[in-house]
Amino acid sequence: MQIVIAVHNVERPIERAVASALAASSTGESNVIVVAHGLDPVLVEKKLSAFDPSRVTVLPFTDGIRSPSGPFNYGLSHASAEFVGLLGSDDELEPGSIDAALARADRDGADMVIFAIAHAGGEAIATPLARPWRKSHLHPVKDRLFSRSAPLGIIRRHYVTTLAPVFDPQFVTGEDLSFSARLFATASISYARNAPGYLIHDDANDRVTAAAVLDLSVAFAAVRALADEPWFLATSERNRRALAAKIMRVQVLGAVTKRLEDNRALTPDELTALRETTSTWREVSPAALDDFPRRDRAVIAVLESCDETALREATARMKNSPLIDRLVPLKPWRLFARESVLRRYVIYFAHQMTPRRAS
């Protein structure tokens, strides 16, 4: 088992990340590949001098791009273990997380075991909203796998090689969207849901993937490209519908409402990108919006208008929508459908009520 960590700043807490990856296996199953991105590898090796050099490898890599895509891909290309995984230089793996994931992979014959994710402060991140009882042979639609964009977990290296690159360096954001979606649609996925998992830290002030507000034409680039990929066009209608619902809910609605709530003006290029992205994904799967509540559909109805005033008015109405509009779709009989707000809330609370423990 090899964990790849990319670091672009020697001030990052790389020692914490490496120590956690090594401690994630009590049997010494884990080794670490650290990619020094645009850094003198000697400086990184000095910071990691306390660790067993037979278990920690530092690789130099320079591409002049401020993105984790290049170094992560480079590190993965040098991996040789049966299973590989990714870890942010700010983040940690909990003790025993690799042991638990490998045990489940062996038990299930899984190609990937996804980690449970939590903030370092302790709050769990309920993604994906899988069926509460399900740990093995997850279904991409029934277990809402597409709701997780980052491939955090252990992955059989065969899939990484076959579906490479894991990260598409042409995109500033959403660079792992296509790989993750294709992996979830084709591989045998298990979930180490009650086991030790992946901890996200926010104590670094220069995360490469920090939430800088990108122009929507840039933010939507990977999203729009995904709709034209051959594997996506060839996948089942159920998969296209589930992924379209996720894209519209998170990438599109999430991005535009965030900007308008922060009172940021939308440029003409952003309005065009918004219209084109919305049109693309509505055409991909017209039925994907059937489970959305009335208030969301009201905003979506004006997304293709390129009318910022109408969009701001629709977004403002979202805040004061009555409960019925927050829950009930335009087709009321879809209230209990898989992607409806009500059913997602029920699954979310079920996840929150399940304690995290070693498996």
HELIX and SHEET records of a PDB file:
HELIX    1   1 ILE A   14  ALA A   23  1                                  10    
HELIX    2   2 PRO A   41  LYS A   47  1                                   7    
HELIX    3   3 SER A   69  SER A   77  1                                   9    
HELIX    4   4 SER A   97  ASP A  108  1                                  12    
HELIX    5   5 LEU A  145  SER A  147  5                                   3    
HELIX    6   6 ARG A  157  LEU A  163  1                                   7    
HELIX    7   7 LEU A  177  THR A  186  1                                  10    
HELIX    8   8 LEU A  216  ALA A  219  1                                   4    
HELIX    9   9 ALA A  221  LEU A  226  1                                   6    
HELIX   10  10 PRO A  230  ALA A  234  1                                   5    
HELIX   11  11 GLU A  237  LYS A  246  1                                  10    
HELIX   12  12 ILE A  247  LEU A  253  3                                   7    
HELIX   13  13 GLY A  254  GLU A  261  1                                   8    
HELIX   14  14 PRO A  268  VAL A  284  1                                  17    
HELIX   15  15 PRO A  286  LEU A  289  5                                   4    
HELIX   16  16 ARG A  294  LEU A  303  1                                  10    
HELIX   17  17 GLU A  308  LYS A  319  1                                  12    
HELIX   18  18 LEU A  323  LEU A  327  1                                   5    
HELIX   19  19 PRO A  332  ARG A  334  5                                   3    
HELIX   20  20 VAL A  341  MET A  353  1                                  13    
SHEET    1   A 7 VAL A  56  PHE A  61  0                                        
SHEET    2   A 7 ASN A  31  HIS A  37  1                                        
SHEET    3   A 7 GLN A   2  VAL A   7  1                                        
SHEET    4   A 7 PHE A  83  GLY A  88  1                                        
SHEET    5   A 7 GLY A 153  ARG A 156 -1                                        
SHEET    6   A 7 MET A 112  PHE A 115 -1                                        
SHEET    7   A 7 ILE A 189  ALA A 192  1                                        
SHEET    1   B 4 GLU A  92  LEU A  93  0                                        
SHEET    2   B 4 TYR A 198  ILE A 200 -1                                        
SHEET    3   B 4 ILE A 117  HIS A 119  1                                        
SHEET    4   B 4 ALA A 124  ILE A 125 -1                                        
END                                                                             
